[in-house]
Amino acid sequence: MDRRSFFGHSTGRLTMVAGALSAAQTAKAAASERLRVGCIGAGGRALRLITVFSANPAVEIVGIADVDSRKLPEALAVVERNQGKRPAAMSDFRRLIDDPTIDAIVVGTPDHWHAIPTILACQSGKDVYVEKPDGHNLVEGQRMVAAMRKHGRIVQMGSQHRSTERLQSAMRFVREGGLGKCLLARAWESTRQGSIGFPADSPAPPEVDYDMWLGAAPLRPFNIRRFHGNWRWFYDYGTGDLGNDGVHRLDMAVALLNEACLAQGEPPLGLPTSIASSGGKWYFDDMQEFPDTLQVNYNYGGPAPKFLTYEMRIWAPYGFEGEGEAAAIYGDQAYLVIGNNRWRVYGPKNVLIKEVAGDSDETPHVQNFIDCVKSRQRPACDLETVGHPASILCHAGNLSARLGRQLFFDAATETFRDDPEANALRTRPEYRKPWVLPEV
């Protein structure tokens, strides 16, 4: 489907938008070296990305789109402070997609608004930085990867840990054989969160384009708990805490297991052959739909089998292995635990062997994206090879929990073997028009 005919934009309107956005240029760097960026989303995580991107001297944020006009003033002020001029502001992100002078799009929206802007941006010749997980469901992630491949775009997923020296140094330690033979890794979330209650539906705030915020999701009455900050707990919009925080921990565990495979002369880890989730919504009596207590087991078959397990206890006021949220890999000589601010290695009898400090700042991840836009090399969290596989773990774990049984995964097709019920949940039952998932 042709993107421009799909949305029905006129040439005159595109010319007007391009002119408006061009007026937001600054002189941070030579124009020929500056990456012109449009940002979708202005609050929460998006605001943090706007802050980091606009502080980079190689970047020019020329436009910010948000369906909630209340979120725009702070984001515009941040950019003005960092760049010296305010970018254009708008409610409709398609104005950014259609501006031919923009090089890259930053997608800092809720999960259900990751795929469509990313695909449209790739189709319009733009590179993309998109928050995690890749999409709202498995098919969306597949379609995003297909668009990236077809149009030769750079797409970085926002798992910023991949670009930190903290994770990179831990990966080097494992690659050098510091743990011995490794067969098992685990990831966990045990940072206490709160109840969201049962507030009544209400009219949407007048400053919010609620119909557009819903996008492809079903039309439902506005509810404050299904909106900013809490949308992630609902099947219509989010991927639960497994897709919110778990994707980081699982990706760290996979990164370390892959390094162990290299150290052991084995093939790369790849994707699991089976996924089995146990748990449920057992603690919080509120509107949340996803589990608050969860154990997911990922089996990696083949000639060098591996095992990955994920545990979620978002009601727990204490951590595990000294970390509230982290990953660990276990070898026959030592094991390594990596949290958000350090990694540690323990030997026999739990004797501490090594400890390395670090952080989770996303500045290097943004810089990595900018560098790769220029070099056309794969970024640290390349969507195809890193971001989408990590997201698959979250989507598959959620589906196993929702169905209450083990699933068997075919990595070649990214479908579930002999399981029509699970495969039907790989995507939405229906995309609410006009926000149909674009064909690639």
C-alpha positions in Angstrom: 0.0 0.0 0.0 1.3 3.4 -1.0 2.0 5.4 2.2 1.1 8.8 0.8 -2.1 7.7 -0.9 -3.0 5.8 2.3 -2.9 9.0 4.4 -4.1 11.3 1.6 -1.6 14.1 2.1 -1.4 16.8 -0.5 1.7 18.1 -2.1 0.9 21.6 -1.0 0.6 20.5 2.6 4.0 18.7 2.5 5.6 21.8 1.1 4.1 23.9 3.9 5.3 21.5 6.5 8.8 21.3 5.1 9.1 25.0 5.1 7.9 25.3 8.7 10.3 22.7 9.9 13.2 24.2 8.0 12.8 27.4 10.0 13.8 25.5 13.1 17.4 25.0 12.0 20.3 25.9 14.3 24.0 26.4 13.9 25.3 23.8 16.4 27.4 22.2 13.7 28.0 22.6 9.9 24.6 21.9 8.2 26.2 19.2 6.0 27.2 17.3 9.2 24.1 17.8 11.2 21.5 15.0 11.5 18.1 16.4 11.2 15.7 14.6 13.6 12.0 14.5 14.2 10.7 13.2 17.5 7.4 11.4 18.1 6.4 11.7 21.7 7.2 14.5 24.1 6.7 13.1 27.6 8.1 10.4 29.8 10.7 8.3 28.1 10.4 10.5 24.9 11.4 13.6 26.9 14.6 11.9 28.1 15.5 10.9 24.5 14.7 14.5 23.3 17.1 15.8 26.0 19.9 13.5 25.0 19.5 13.9 21.2 19.2 17.7 21.4 22.4 17.9 23.6 24.4 16.2 20.9 26.2 18.7 18.7 25.7 16.5 15.6 21.9 16.6 15.9 19.3 19.2 15.0 15.8 18.4 16.4 13.5 20.1 13.9 10.1 18.9 15.0 8.3 17.3 17.9 4.9 15.6 17.6 2.6 14.6 20.5 -1.1 14.0 20.7 -1.2 15.6 24.2 -0.4 19.3 23.7 0.3 19.6 27.5 3.5 17.6 26.9 5.0 19.8 24.3 6.0 23.0 26.2 8.6 21.3 28.4 10.1 19.3 25.4 10.3 22.4 23.3 12.0 24.3 26.1 14.6 21.6 26.5 15.5 21.7 22.9 15.6 25.4 22.8 17.9 25.4 25.8 20.2 22.8 24.2 20.0 24.1 20.6 19.3 27.8 20.9 16.1 27.6 18.9 12.7 26.0 19.3 11.7 23.2 17.0 8.3 23.0 15.3 5.5 21.5 17.4 2.6 19.5 16.1 0.0 16.8 17.1 0.3 14.6 13.9 3.6 12.7 13.6 2.9 12.2 9.8 4.1 15.7 9.2 7.6 14.6 10.4 7.5 11.4 8.3 6.6 13.4 5.2 9.2 16.1 5.6 11.9 15.3 3.0 14.6 17.3 4.9 14.4 15.1 8.0 17.0 12.3 8.2 15.9 10.3 11.2 12.9 9.7 13.4 12.9 9.1 17.2 9.9 7.1 18.4 9.3 7.5 22.1 5.7 6.5 22.2 3.7 3.7 24.0 4.3 0.2 22.6 1.2 0.2 20.4 2.6 3.2 18.5 6.1 1.8 17.7 5.5 -0.2 14.5 3.5 2.1 12.2 5.7 5.2 12.6 8.9 3.0 12.2 7.6 1.3 9.1 6.4 4.6 7.5 9.7 6.3 8.4 11.7 3.5 6.7 9.4 3.7 3.6 10.1 7.4 3.4 13.9 6.9 3.5 14.5 7.8 7.2 16.5 6.0 9.8 14.8 5.3 13.1 15.6 5.1 16.8 12.6 3.3 18.4 12.0 2.5 22.0 11.7 -1.1 23.3 10.2 -3.5 22.7 10.1 -3.3 18.9 6.3 -3.4 18.5 3.1 -4.3 20.3 3.2 -7.9 19.0 5.2 -10.4 17.0 3.9 -9.6 13.6 4.5 -5.9 14.1 8.2 -6.6 14.9 8.5 -8.8 11.8 7.0 -6.1 9.7 9.4 -3.5 11.1 12.4 -5.7 10.3 11.0 -6.3 6.8 10.7 -2.5 6.2 14.2 -1.9 7.5 15.7 -4.6 5.2 13.7 -3.5 2.1 14.6 0.1 2.4 18.2 -0.3 3.7 17.6 1.7 6.9 19.4 1.9 10.2 17.0 1.1 13.0 18.3 1.1 16.6 16.0 -0.2 19.4 16.3 1.6 22.7 17.9 -1.1 24.8 20.6 1.4 25.9 22.5 -1.2 28.0 23.9 -2.6 24.7 26.0 0.5 24.3 27.3 0.9 27.8 30.8 0.0 28.8 29.3 -1.8 31.7 27.7 -4.5 29.5 30.5 -4.4 26.9 33.1 -5.2 29.5 31.0 -8.0 31.0 30.6 -9.5 27.5 34.4 -9.4 27.0 35.0 -11.1 30.4 32.7 -14.0 29.4 34.2 -14.1 25.8 37.6 -14.6 27.3 36.4 -17.7 29.1 36.3 -16.3 32.7 33.4 -18.4 33.7 34.3 -21.7 32.3 31.6 -23.7 30.5 28.2 -22.0 30.6 24.8 -23.6 30.2 22.4 -21.4 32.0 21.4 -17.7 32.4 18.6 -15.9 34.2 17.0 -12.5 34.3 14.7 -11.0 36.9 12.6 -8.1 38.0 11.9 -7.8 41.7 11.4 -4.0 42.2 8.2 -3.3 44.0 5.5 -1.5 42.0 2.0 -0.3 43.2 -1.6 -0.9 42.5 -3.3 1.2 39.9 -6.8 0.8 41.4 -10.1 0.9 39.6 -10.8 4.5 38.6 -14.0 5.2 36.7 -13.9 6.1 33.0 -14.1 9.9 32.3 -14.0 12.3 29.3 -10.5 12.6 27.7 -8.7 15.9 28.5 -9.5 18.5 25.9 -5.8 18.9 25.1 -5.6 15.2 24.0 -6.4 13.8 20.6 -7.6 10.6 22.2 -8.8 9.0 19.0 -5.3 9.3 17.6 -3.7 8.2 20.9 -5.7 4.9 20.6 -4.5 4.5 17.0 -5.0 0.9 15.9 -6.3 -0.2 19.3 -10.0 -0.8 19.9 -12.2 2.2 20.6 -12.8 2.4 24.4 -13.8 5.1 26.8 -11.0 7.2 28.2 -9.6 6.0 31.6 -6.7 7.8 33.3 -5.1 4.4 34.2 -5.2 3.3 30.6 -3.3 6.4 29.6 0.0 8.1 30.5 2.3 6.0 32.6 0.0 3.0 33.1 -0.9 2.0 29.5 1.8 -0.7 29.6 -0.4 -2.9 31.9 -3.1 -3.4 29.2 -3.2 -5.8 26.3 -4.5 -3.1 23.9 -1.4 -0.9 24.3 1.5 -2.6 26.1 3.5 -5.7 26.8 3.4 -5.8 30.6 6.5 -5.6 32.7 8.1 -8.4 30.6 8.2 -6.0 27.7 8.8 -2.9 29.8 11.8 -3.8 32.0 12.2 -7.5 31.3 13.3 -6.9 27.7 16.5 -5.2 29.1 17.3 -8.0 31.5 16.6 -10.7 29.0 18.7 -9.0 26.4 21.6 -8.7 28.8 21.3 -12.4 29.6 21.2 -13.3 25.9 24.2 -11.1 25.2 26.3 -12.9 27.8 25.1 -16.4 26.7 26.1 -15.5 23.2 29.6 -14.6 24.3 29.8 -17.9 26.2 28.8 -19.7 23.0 31.7 -17.9 21.2 34.1 -18.8 24.0 33.1 -22.4 23.8 33.3 -22.6 20.0 29.6 -23.1 19.6 27.1 -21.6 17.2 25.3 -18.4 18.2 22.5 -18.8 20.7 19.7 -18.0 18.2 16.0 -18.1 19.3 14.5 -20.6 21.8 12.7 -23.7 20.6 10.2 -23.7 23.4 8.8 -21.2 25.9 6.9 -22.1 29.0 5.4 -19.4 31.4 3.9 -19.9 34.8 2.3 -17.3 37.0 -0.6 -14.8 37.0 -2.1 -11.7 38.4 -2.0 -12.9 42.0 -1.0 -9.9 44.1 -2.5 -6.6 42.9 -6.3 -6.2 43.0 -6.6 -3.6 40.3 -7.2 -3.0 36.6 -3.9 -4.5 35.4 -4.2 -7.3 32.8 -0.7 -8.7 32.7 0.8 -11.0 35.4 2.5 -9.5 38.5 4.1 -12.9 39.3 5.7 -14.8 36.5 8.3 -17.4 35.7 9.3 -18.0 32.0 11.6 -20.8 30.9 13.3 -20.5 27.5 14.8 -23.7 26.1 17.4 -23.5 23.3 17.7 -26.8 21.6 20.3 -28.1 19.2 23.8 -29.6 19.5 24.8 -27.2 22.3 21.6 -26.7 24.3 21.2 -23.7 26.7 18.6 -22.6 29.2 17.3 -19.1 30.0 14.9 -18.3 32.8 13.1 -15.1 33.6 11.4 -14.2 36.9 9.1 -11.3 37.7 8.0 -10.4 41.3 6.9 -6.8 40.9 5.4 -6.8 44.4 8.7 -7.7 46.2 10.4 -5.1 48.3 13.8 -6.8 48.0 16.2 -8.0 45.3 17.9 -11.2 44.3 21.7 -11.6 44.1 22.0 -8.1 45.5 20.0 -6.5 42.6 16.4 -5.5 42.2 16.6 -6.1 38.4 19.4 -7.8 36.7 20.8 -10.8 34.7 23.2 -13.5 35.6 25.1 -16.2 33.7 26.4 -19.4 35.4 29.5 -21.3 34.4 31.2 -24.3 36.0 34.1 -22.1 37.3 32.3 -18.9 38.2 29.1 -16.9 37.6 28.5 -13.2 36.7 25.7 -10.9 37.9 25.1 -7.7 36.0 22.8 -5.0 37.4 22.1 -1.4 36.2 25.2 0.1 37.9 27.8 -2.7 38.2 28.7 -6.3 37.4 30.3 -8.9 39.7 31.9 -12.3 39.3 31.7 -15.0 42.0 33.7 -18.1 42.2 33.4 -21.3 44.3 31.7 -20.8 47.7 30.4 -17.5 46.4 33.8 -15.7 46.8 33.8 -12.3 45.1 36.4 -12.4 42.3 35.8 -9.2 40.4 33.6 -6.2 40.6 33.2 -3.4 37.9 31.2 -0.3 38.3 29.2 1.3 35.5 25.9 3.0 34.6 22.9 2.8 32.3 23.1 6.2 30.7 21.6 6.2 27.2 24.0 8.9 25.8 26.4 6.3 24.3 23.5 4.5 22.7 22.3 7.7 21.0 25.8 8.4 19.9 26.1 4.9 18.5 22.9 5.4 16.5 24.2 8.7 15.1 27.6 7.2 14.2 25.8 4.3 12.4 23.5 6.6 10.5 26.7 8.1 9.0 28.7 4.9 8.6 25.7 2.6 7.6 27.1 0.0 10.0 24.7 -2.0 12.2 24.2 -0.3 15.6 24.6 -1.9 19.0 20.9 -2.8 19.3 20.3 -3.3 15.6 16.6 -4.1 15.2 17.0 -7.2 13.0 19.8 -9.0 14.9 19.4 -7.8 18.5 16.2 -5.8 19.2 13.7 -7.9 17.5 15.0 -11.2 18.9 15.0 -9.8 22.4 11.4 -8.6 21.8 10.4 -12.0 20.6 11.3 -13.4 24.0 8.9 -10.9 25.7 6.0 -11.4 23.2 6.3 -15.2 23.4 6.6 -15.3 27.2 3.4 -13.1 27.4 1.5 -15.4 25.0 2.5 -18.5 26.9 1.3 -16.9 30.2 -1.9 -15.8 28.5 -2.6 -19.3 27.2 -1.4 -21.1 30.2 0.8 -23.6 28.4 4.1 -24.3 26.7 4.7 -23.0 23.2 7.0 -24.4 20.6 8.7 -21.8 18.4 9.8 -22.0 14.8 12.6 -19.5 14.4 12.6 -19.6 10.6 9.0 -18.4 10.4 8.6 -16.8 13.8 5.4 -18.8 14.3 4.4 -21.4 16.9 4.4 -25.0 15.7 1.0 -26.6 15.2 -0.7 -24.0 17.3 -3.4 -22.0 15.6 -4.6 -20.5 18.9 -1.1 -19.1 19.7 -0.5 -17.9 16.1 -3.8 -16.0 16.1 -2.4 -14.0 19.0 0.8 -13.1 17.1 -1.1 -9.9 16.0 -4.2 -7.9 16.7 -7.6 -9.4 15.8 -8.2 -6.1 13.9 -6.4 -2.9 13.3 -8.8 0.1 13.7 -8.9 2.1 10.5 -7.2 4.1 9.3 -4.3 2.8 11.3 -3.8 -0.5 9.5 -0.3 -2.0 9.8 1.4 -1.0 6.5 2.3 -3.8 4.0 6.1 -4.1 3.2 
